[in-house]
Amino acid sequence: MAQLFPQTLTGLASQWFLSLNISKRRTWEDIGAAFNSQYSYNAQLKMTTRELESIKMHAKESFVDFIKRWKSKAALMTDRPCEKDQIRISSCNLLPDFAKNLVLVQGANFETFFDSGLAIDEALQTGVLPRTGSSSSTSAVGRYSRTKQIEGPSTWYVEPLFKW
């Protein structure tokens, strides 16, 4: 294995191996220790649900690109949330244009959620659905607006954006 290992390397990893001192290339254990020492920084840290919840859709990002990026992070988890929670977490990080149109899909499976998101993305691109013009990277679900003033300048009536 120590003789075959260099043939599996390309690019910078191959250059690193060729520059490695010959004393560190004698046995498979030596090579393993040197490789781990060199590339241990690259070991993935465990992805947590909290980190997954922080992945937001970017203003110029398509629904497909967001879901691909989100799913690639979710794939790093050893104890992934159930499908229902994955839909909930990913939908909370959508732009308002998507979130307000996908609210009703919450109980579906991820495939239905994804297909609905594709349809909404296409409808937004073609103008069938109007854009809100918000470039915010957080969903409108759960946010509030201070729109009606009551009893002087320092008191605000808080009106929910969505009524459940």
C-alpha positions as CSV (number, residue, x, y, z in Angstrom):
1,M,0.0,0.0,0.0
2,A,2.9,2.3,0.7
3,Q,4.1,1.9,-2.9
4,L,0.6,2.3,-4.4
5,F,-0.5,5.3,-2.4
6,P,1.6,7.9,-4.4
7,Q,-0.2,6.8,-7.6
8,T,-3.5,7.9,-6.1
9,L,-2.4,11.4,-5.5
10,T,-2.7,14.4,-7.8
11,G,-1.9,18.1,-7.7
12,L,-0.7,19.6,-4.5
13,A,-1.1,16.3,-2.6
14,S,1.2,14.6,-5.1
15,Q,3.7,17.5,-4.7
16,W,3.5,17.3,-0.9
17,F,4.2,13.5,-1.0
18,L,7.2,13.9,-3.4
19,S,8.7,16.5,-1.2
20,L,8.2,14.4,1.9
21,N,11.4,13.1,3.6
22,I,12.1,9.5,2.5
23,S,12.2,8.4,6.2
24,K,8.5,9.3,6.4
25,R,7.6,7.2,3.4
26,R,9.0,3.8,4.4
27,T,5.9,2.1,5.9
28,W,2.2,2.5,5.5
29,E,2.0,3.7,9.1
30,D,4.6,6.4,8.5
31,I,2.8,7.6,5.4
32,G,-0.5,7.6,7.3
33,A,0.9,9.6,10.2
34,A,2.5,12.2,7.8
35,F,-0.7,12.5,5.8
36,N,-2.8,13.0,8.9
37,S,-0.3,15.6,10.2
38,Q,-0.4,17.5,6.9
39,Y,-4.1,17.4,6.2
40,S,-5.7,17.2,9.7
41,Y,-6.9,20.8,9.3
42,N,-9.1,19.6,6.5
43,A,-11.1,17.2,8.6
44,Q,-14.8,18.2,8.6
45,L,-16.2,19.4,11.9
46,K,-19.5,17.9,12.7
47,M,-22.4,20.0,11.2
48,T,-25.0,20.9,13.8
49,T,-28.7,21.7,13.4
50,R,-27.9,25.2,14.6
51,E,-25.3,25.7,11.8
52,L,-27.8,24.3,9.3
53,E,-30.4,26.8,10.5
54,S,-28.0,29.6,9.7
55,I,-27.6,28.9,6.0
56,K,-29.6,31.7,4.3
57,M,-30.7,32.0,0.7
58,H,-28.8,34.9,-1.0
59,A,-30.6,37.6,-2.8
60,K,-29.4,36.6,-6.3
61,E,-29.5,32.9,-5.6
62,S,-31.9,30.6,-7.4
63,F,-34.0,28.2,-5.4
64,V,-32.2,25.2,-6.9
65,D,-28.7,26.6,-6.0
66,F,-29.9,27.4,-2.5
67,I,-31.3,23.9,-1.9
68,K,-28.1,22.3,-3.4
69,R,-25.9,24.3,-1.1
70,W,-28.2,23.6,1.9
71,K,-28.4,19.8,1.2
72,S,-24.6,19.6,0.8
73,K,-24.3,21.0,4.3
74,A,-27.0,18.7,5.6
75,A,-25.2,15.8,4.1
76,L,-22.3,16.5,6.5
77,M,-24.5,15.7,9.4
78,T,-24.2,12.3,11.0
79,D,-27.6,12.7,12.8
80,R,-29.7,14.5,10.2
81,P,-33.1,16.0,11.2
82,C,-36.2,14.2,9.9
83,E,-37.6,15.2,6.5
84,K,-40.3,17.4,8.1
85,D,-37.7,19.3,10.1
86,Q,-35.4,19.7,7.0
87,I,-38.3,21.3,5.2
88,R,-39.0,23.6,8.2
89,I,-35.3,24.6,8.6
90,S,-34.7,25.2,4.9
91,S,-38.0,27.1,4.4
92,C,-37.1,29.4,7.3
93,N,-34.0,30.5,5.4
94,L,-35.7,31.3,2.1
95,L,-36.1,34.8,0.8
96,P,-39.6,36.3,1.5
97,D,-40.7,35.8,-2.1
98,F,-40.3,32.0,-1.7
99,A,-41.3,31.7,2.0
100,K,-44.7,33.3,1.5
101,N,-45.5,31.0,-1.4
102,L,-44.2,27.9,0.2
103,V,-46.0,28.2,3.6
104,L,-48.7,25.8,2.5
105,V,-46.2,23.1,1.4
106,Q,-44.8,22.6,5.0
107,G,-46.6,19.2,5.5
108,A,-45.3,17.7,2.3
109,N,-42.3,15.6,1.7
110,F,-39.0,17.2,0.5
111,E,-39.6,16.2,-3.1
112,T,-42.9,18.0,-3.2
113,F,-41.4,21.0,-1.3
114,F,-38.5,21.1,-3.9
115,D,-40.9,20.8,-6.9
116,S,-43.1,23.6,-5.5
117,G,-40.0,25.7,-5.0
118,L,-39.0,25.2,-8.6
119,A,-42.4,26.2,-9.8
120,I,-42.3,29.4,-7.6
121,D,-38.8,30.2,-8.9
122,E,-40.0,29.9,-12.5
123,A,-43.1,32.0,-11.7
124,L,-41.0,34.7,-10.1
125,Q,-38.5,34.6,-13.1
126,T,-41.3,34.9,-15.7
127,G,-43.3,37.5,-13.8
128,V,-46.3,35.3,-13.1
129,L,-45.7,36.0,-9.4
130,P,-44.7,39.5,-8.5
131,R,-41.5,40.1,-6.6
132,T,-41.7,41.9,-3.3
133,G,-38.6,43.9,-4.0
134,S,-37.0,42.8,-0.7
135,S,-33.4,41.9,-0.9
136,S,-33.4,40.7,2.7
137,S,-31.8,37.3,3.3
138,T,-34.3,36.4,6.0
139,S,-37.8,35.1,5.5
140,A,-40.8,37.2,6.2
141,V,-42.3,34.5,8.4
142,G,-42.4,35.6,11.9
143,R,-41.1,39.2,11.3
144,Y,-43.2,42.2,12.3
145,S,-43.6,45.6,10.8
146,R,-44.1,48.8,12.8
147,T,-46.8,50.3,10.6
148,K,-49.5,51.9,12.8
149,Q,-48.6,54.5,15.4
150,I,-50.8,54.8,18.5
151,E,-50.5,57.1,21.5
152,G,-47.5,59.3,20.6
153,P,-44.2,58.8,18.8
154,S,-42.7,56.1,21.1
155,T,-45.5,53.6,21.0
156,W,-46.0,51.3,18.1
157,Y,-48.7,48.8,17.1
158,V,-47.0,45.7,15.9
159,E,-48.8,44.0,13.0
160,P,-47.9,40.5,12.0
161,L,-47.0,40.1,8.3
162,F,-48.7,36.7,8.2
163,K,-52.0,35.9,9.8
164,W,-52.2,32.2,10.6
